[in-house]
Amino acid sequence: MNLLQRWRAVTNWGALVATLVAGLGWGLTLPLILRLISPSSSWHHEFTSDSAIPVLVTRARTLDVFHLFYFGQDRFGMWPFLLARALGGTNWTAEGLQRVMFVMLWPSALVLGALVPSGPMRRGLWLFIPLLLVLSPGQERYLLDLSQPYGWQVVALVWSWLALRGQAKAAEPPRVVAYGALAFLAATLAMWISSSSLPSLLVLAGLEVAKARLEGTGRARAWRLAPLVPLLGAFLVERELLVLYHRFSRQAFGHAYRTDLMLDRGYLLENARQVLGQLMTGPAPALLVLAALVAAVLWGLVAARRQGRPPSPTTWFAAGCALVALSQIPALVLIQHVRLNAYNPRYFCLILLFAQMGLGAVVLSELAARVSPRIRHAAGIVLVGGLLVAGPVFPPTPPEHLRHTHARAAALALSEAAPGTLLLGNYWCVYLIAALQPPDERAARPLPQDGDYQRTPFYIPAMKTAADAVWVQTEAEEPVPPTRQVQHGVELERDAAPMLRRSGFAFWHYRVLGPAPRMTESVP
């Protein structure tokens, strides 16, 4: 028997074709999403000044410690954008960064598939997770938004999970070290992007240690807690980055930009009530999905114990998803920062996502066990066929948000009228306009007005030496700016008429008169 005959003898052609179909389906979802969901698309959350900050990080003319985190806060690490800058230079647009997010996020389906045995379950995850990322109600608002860390956090968490499993199961020292290094890198990125990753990483490490022990795999007892070592190293790195960021910000700008993660004494019961209320909102309440997932995990554990066998791979996967979701809840109740931000729905994003992934895996496992291979294969072919048809059916360029179209036109006009100017105005205008300008020397230097939150304090000294500046505002919502006003300790005087009007935005030229006398007020 020659090599070709041997290969034919051992090959399961049905499984091979099913794997190719599932891989094709996964691959088709990525270009479709890259085309349909962009910062300008009306099918995506509207691009705002908050979304603009990562764009400005990648375009920064110089880098310092302040660029390690989202400008003006320490809760969102900027490693994805620093990586994009290192690989692609500084000429990034919002659309380009959104594509980078999708390209990094989409392989998460393959990584999670590697946590279950090859077969219909793995192939189902390849197709289910990309569709979940896009179609889950409310997820596109936070998970796929450039102003939020959650899409990048999911990437780092799933790679950490895979590495922790490999390290827990490894018996030979070289494999322990290799998986430990991967776990350290992935966990460092997870905690850098968001400190909320720590409890999720800890429960995943504990789960994988327990799994290796029950299944009789892994190292001797003395080395079973080895997965905690890379997590400790990652925690220390993240703490050091925060120390450097706070120290630099305090010395350079007089403000540490530190988030006070204080225990919310006196409000714990109220916080619990509000958190439960948020978990019950939406078309797919996270609390109900999570409760169903926990019930399915407990059922699987009880069934395995009665039958005297280890839990199934599906049960382990579902348990990991449930633990990640549950690990996010205590901080929402205990930390004062959550209440001060009105229990914003973005804090519940990961809870819903991992609960849906876990419950979806349980459903896929049941379908794989109860539905014949022919029907499963037919369903996969129909789904992939639908994706193939969707390409020509959907428009090549989706409709844009009207405000985005207007803001981009105004930004381009400003680039020609006043290249490289200091751009003053309210928070929601200056960063938006600056990020939508061409990524070159014509881009404005955005600086919000006094009283608004300052994310670019490094431009304040430029006010002292500038000869002029431009003030931007929306014509429909704001009155004419004062003839004279004081901004950042400098007195300004505007021209009689706007220098530019475009798409609902007005731009006023101001001359810098010099340092403002004390107790000077703006003159209408």
NUVONU-510473 format. One record per residue (C-alpha): x, y, z; residue number from 1. Coordinates in steps of 0.05 Angstrom, whole numbers. Example, Ala and Ser with C-alpha at 12.3 -4.5 7.8 and 13.67 -1.06 7.14 Angstrom:
BEGIN
> u_v_w_num
> 246_-90_156_1
> 273_-21_143_2
END
This chain:
BEGIN
> u_v_w_num
> 0_0_0_1
> 31_66_-21_2
> 28_132_17_3
> -33_158_-21_4
> -72_94_-8_5
> -55_97_66_6
> -78_169_71_7
> -144_152_37_8
> -153_93_84_9
> -146_134_148_10
> -181_197_124_11
> -253_211_145_12
> -277_246_83_13
> -342_270_115_14
> -305_303_173_15
> -254_333_125_16
> -307_364_81_17
> -345_390_142_18
> -281_421_169_19
> -267_455_102_20
> -338_482_98_21
> -335_509_170_22
> -267_540_157_23
> -293_572_93_24
> -354_599_131_25
> -309_629_185_26
> -264_660_131_27
> -324_690_94_28
> -350_726_155_29
> -287_768_163_30
> -285_805_95_31
> -360_814_100_32
> -354_848_168_33
> -294_888_146_34
> -336_918_91_35
> -401_928_128_36
> -379_952_197_37
> -335_1014_199_38
> -333_1076_243_39
> -374_1114_190_40
> -426_1060_179_41
> -497_1071_202_42
> -497_997_221_43
> -445_1011_274_44
> -443_1055_335_45
> -431_1128_318_46
> -358_1151_317_47
> -348_1204_372_48
> -292_1242_406_49
> -284_1183_454_50
> -272_1137_394_51
> -223_1188_366_52
> -172_1182_422_53
> -141_1116_398_54
> -133_1147_329_55
> -96_1205_359_56
> -51_1158_398_57
> -29_1123_335_58
> -16_1189_300_59
> 23_1221_357_60
> 86_1256_332_61
> 125_1234_393_62
> 113_1179_444_63
> 121_1181_519_64
> 94_1145_580_65
> 28_1182_574_66
> 13_1141_511_67
> 14_1075_550_68
> -59_1085_568_69
> -120_1120_538_70
> -107_1194_543_71
> -129_1220_611_72
> -147_1154_644_73
> -113_1091_668_74
> -167_1039_654_75
> -153_1025_580_76
> -84_1003_558_77
> -62_1027_489_78
> -20_967_468_79
> -64_951_407_80
> -53_1020_379_81
> 20_1024_397_82
> 28_957_361_83
> -9_984_301_84
> 36_1045_302_85
> 99_1001_307_86
> 77_958_248_87
> 43_1010_204_88
> 71_1078_221_89
> 30_1139_242_90
> -15_1148_181_91
> -74_1111_211_92
> -148_1126_202_93
> -206_1103_244_94
> -226_1054_189_95
> -157_1023_189_96
> -156_1013_264_97
> -226_982_262_98
> -200_932_211_99
> -141_916_256_100
> -190_901_313_101
> -231_853_270_102
> -169_818_243_103
> -145_806_314_104
> -213_789_343_105
> -237_739_290_106
> -184_685_304_107
> -212_682_375_108
> -264_634_347_109
> -208_587_325_110
> -172_594_392_111
> -236_577_430_112
> -248_519_383_113
> -180_492_403_114
> -207_485_475_115
> -255_430_453_116
> -239_365_415_117
> -240_365_340_118
> -307_349_310_119
> -376_381_302_120
> -368_421_367_121
> -305_455_344_122
> -332_469_275_123
> -396_497_305_124
> -356_546_348_125
> -318_570_286_126
> -384_593_257_127
> -423_610_319_128
> -374_659_352_129
> -364_706_293_130
> -439_711_285_131
> -447_723_359_132
> -396_779_359_133
> -436_816_306_134
> -508_796_317_135
> -513_794_393_136
> -559_851_414_137
> -520_909_442_138
> -451_879_432_139
> -432_923_372_140
> -443_984_417_141
> -385_966_463_142
> -348_904_439_143
> -331_931_370_144
> -324_1005_388_145
> -254_1036_385_146
> -269_1076_448_147
> -277_1013_490_148
> -226_960_511_149
> -272_899_507_150
> -257_873_437_151
> -183_874_451_152
> -194_845_520_153
> -231_785_492_154
> -171_771_446_155
> -122_771_504_156
> -168_730_550_157
> -180_673_501_158
> -106_667_485_159
> -91_667_560_160
> -142_611_570_161
> -110_569_516_162
> -41_580_545_163
> -63_565_616_164
> -94_499_593_165
> -30_480_558_166
> 12_496_618_167
> -34_459_666_168
> -32_396_622_169
> 42_399_604_170
> 87_347_637_171
> 154_362_604_172
> 193_423_628_173
> 202_453_558_174
> 127_452_545_175
> 114_481_614_176
> 161_539_600_177
> 134_550_529_178
> 62_552_551_179
> 81_593_612_180
> 114_646_568_181
> 52_649_524_182
> 7_655_585_183
> 51_710_613_184
> 49_750_548_185
> -26_741_537_186
> -43_755_611_187
> 0_817_610_188
> -37_844_550_189
> -104_826_582_190
> -88_863_646_191
> -56_921_610_192
> -118_931_567_193
> -162_927_630_194
> -150_911_703_195
> -217_876_704_196
> -182_818_669_197
> -148_795_733_198
> -208_759_766_199
> -224_725_700_200
> -153_700_692_201
> -151_674_763_202
> -215_633_756_203
> -191_605_689_204
> -125_584_720_205
> -161_550_777_206
> -208_515_728_207
> -150_488_686_208
> -112_464_747_209
> -174_427_771_210
> -186_398_702_211
> -114_372_697_212
> -119_341_766_213
> -186_306_753_214
> -163_279_686_215
> -96_256_713_216
> -55_299_666_217
> -2_350_680_218
> 56_353_728_219
> 71_327_797_220
> 32_358_855_221
> 86_408_872_222
> 80_440_803_223
> 5_440_795_224
> -1_514_814_225
> 50_534_761_226
> -5_571_719_227
> -8_623_775_228
> 65_643_762_229
> 53_677_694_230
> -8_712_724_231
> 33_739_781_232
> 85_764_732_233
> 32_797_688_234
> 1_830_749_235
> 68_859_770_236
> 81_886_700_237
> 13_919_697_238
> 23_951_766_239
> 90_978_744_240
> 60_1008_681_241
> 8_1043_723_242
> 60_1070_770_243
> 100_1098_712_244
> 38_1128_681_245
> 15_1161_745_246
> 84_1188_762_247
> 95_1216_693_248
> 26_1248_688_249
> 33_1281_756_250
> 102_1309_740_251
> 84_1332_669_252
> 12_1356_677_253
> 0_1362_752_254
> -52_1308_751_255
> -41_1233_760_256
> -104_1212_722_257
> -114_1157_773_258
> -179_1118_778_259
> -198_1111_851_260
> -222_1039_858_261
> -251_1049_927_262
> -298_1002_963_263
> -367_1034_958_264
> -385_1031_1031_265
> -457_1047_1047_266
> -481_1033_976_267
> -470_958_969_268
> -543_938_973_269
> -563_994_925_270
> -507_974_878_271
> -530_901_880_272
> -601_922_862_273
> -577_966_805_274
> -530_913_778_275
> -585_861_779_276
> -630_910_743_277
> -579_922_689_278
> -568_847_681_279
> -642_839_667_280
> -646_892_612_281
> -642_882_537_282
> -672_832_489_283
> -626_777_516_284
> -620_792_591_285
> -551_771_614_286
> -577_745_681_287
> -624_696_648_288
> -571_672_598_289
> -520_664_655_290
> -570_628_699_291
> -585_578_643_292
> -511_568_631_293
> -496_556_705_294
> -554_506_707_295
> -526_469_646_296
> -456_466_677_297
> -483_439_743_298
> -524_387_706_299
> -462_365_668_300
> -420_360_731_301
> -473_320_768_302
> -483_273_708_303
> -408_261_703_304
> -402_245_777_305
> -460_196_775_306
> -428_161_716_307
> -360_160_749_308
> -324_197_694_309
> -292_265_686_310
> -336_321_660_311
> -342_327_584_312
> -301_378_545_313
> -365_417_533_314
> -378_421_607_315
> -307_447_620_316
> -314_499_564_317
> -382_522_590_318
> -355_524_661_319
> -298_569_638_320
> -346_617_603_321
> -392_618_664_322
> -334_632_712_323
> -308_690_669_324
> -378_720_667_325
> -389_711_742_326
> -320_738_759_327
> -339_806_729_328
> -399_817_775_329
> -368_828_844_330
> -328_889_822_331
> -392_920_794_332
> -423_917_863_333
> -362_934_905_334
> -326_989_867_335
> -350_1061_875_336
> -328_1080_805_337
> -384_1039_775_338
> -438_1076_814_339
> -406_1144_798_340
> -413_1125_724_341
> -487_1108_732_342
> -477_1032_723_343
> -462_1044_650_344
> -483_984_606_345
> -413_977_578_346
> -390_947_644_347
> -436_887_631_348
> -410_873_561_349
> -364_814_578_350
> -415_782_624_351
> -466_777_567_352
> -414_755_515_353
> -383_698_555_354
> -451_675_580_355
> -476_672_509_356
> -414_635_485_357
> -420_583_540_358
> -494_571_530_359
> -484_569_455_360
> -431_515_464_361
> -479_474_506_362
> -533_480_452_363
> -483_462_397_364
> -461_400_437_365
> -533_377_444_366
> -546_388_370_367
> -483_349_352_368
> -507_291_394_369
> -579_290_370_370
> -576_313_297_371
> -550_266_243_372
> -485_284_207_373
> -522_293_141_374
> -568_346_170_375
> -509_381_204_376
> -469_382_140_377
> -529_407_101_378
> -540_463_151_379
> -467_483_147_380
> -469_484_71_381
> -532_527_72_382
> -500_576_121_383
> -437_582_79_384
> -478_589_17_385
> -516_645_50_386
> -451_680_66_387
> -428_672_-6_388
> -493_703_-30_389
> -490_759_22_390
> -427_788_-9_391
> -459_812_-74_392
> -527_827_-41_393
> -502_877_11_394
> -481_945_-15_395
> -406_954_-28_396
> -406_1014_18_397
> -458_1016_74_398
> -497_1080_89_399
> -460_1129_133_400
> -481_1165_196_401
> -502_1234_172_402
> -464_1268_229_403
> -401_1229_210_404
> -407_1251_138_405
> -415_1323_158_406
> -358_1321_209_407
> -310_1290_159_408
> -326_1343_107_409
> -314_1397_158_410
> -250_1365_181_411
> -223_1361_110_412
> -241_1434_97_413
> -204_1455_161_414
> -142_1417_139_415
> -138_1461_77_416
> -158_1526_111_417
> -115_1522_174_418
> -65_1464_171_419
> -35_1444_238_420
> -75_1494_278_421
> -91_1491_352_422
> -164_1471_353_423
> -206_1496_411_424
> -279_1483_428_425
> -320_1433_467_426
> -297_1362_480_427
> -346_1329_432_428
> -323_1371_373_429
> -247_1380_377_430
> -226_1307_382_431
> -277_1285_331_432
> -254_1336_279_433
> -180_1323_292_434
> -186_1247_283_435
> -225_1254_218_436
> -172_1298_185_437
> -118_1268_139_438
> -63_1234_180_439
> -8_1283_162_440
> 21_1350_184_441
> -44_1386_166_442
> -81_1353_224_443
> -102_1400_280_444
> -77_1396_352_445
> -142_1388_392_446
> -150_1422_459_447
> -218_1425_493_448
> -241_1489_526_449
> -230_1503_600_450
> -278_1463_642_451
> -283_1404_594_452
> -244_1341_607_453
> -172_1348_581_454
> -145_1286_546_455
> -89_1324_510_456
> -58_1367_565_457
> 9_1364_528_458
> -19_1417_479_459
> -32_1468_534_460
> 39_1496_533_461
> 31_1509_458_462
> -22_1560_475_463
> 30_1604_507_464
> 72_1610_444_465
> 18_1606_390_466
> 1_1667_347_467
> -70_1644_333_468
> -119_1587_342_469
> -185_1562_313_470
> -249_1552_352_471
> -298_1499_327_472
> -371_1491_344_473
> -435_1464_315_474
> -478_1520_286_475
> -545_1489_305_476
> -530_1477_379_477
> -484_1532_402_478
> -486_1609_402_479
> -432_1653_372_480
> -369_1647_415_481
> -346_1708_456_482
> -308_1763_421_483
> -255_1758_475_484
> -244_1700_520_485
> -192_1667_564_486
> -172_1595_551_487
> -117_1558_588_488
> -89_1623_617_489
> -85_1658_549_490
> -128_1716_525_491
> -159_1708_456_492
> -195_1755_408_493
> -236_1729_350_494
> -249_1757_281_495
> -316_1787_265_496
> -339_1730_220_497
> -325_1656_217_498
> -265_1636_176_499
> -301_1573_152_500
> -370_1543_152_501
> -379_1472_129_502
> -432_1419_139_503
> -462_1448_202_504
> -396_1466_235_505
> -369_1536_243_506
> -295_1553_252_507
> -274_1619_282_508
> -204_1648_278_509
> -176_1675_344_510
> -114_1717_354_511
> -72_1702_415_512
> -63_1767_454_513
> -18_1739_508_514
> -22_1715_579_515
> -89_1733_610_516
> -92_1784_667_517
> -119_1756_731_518
> -194_1756_741_519
> -206_1767_666_520
> -274_1744_642_521
> -297_1728_572_522
> -331_1786_534_523
> -392_1768_492_524
END
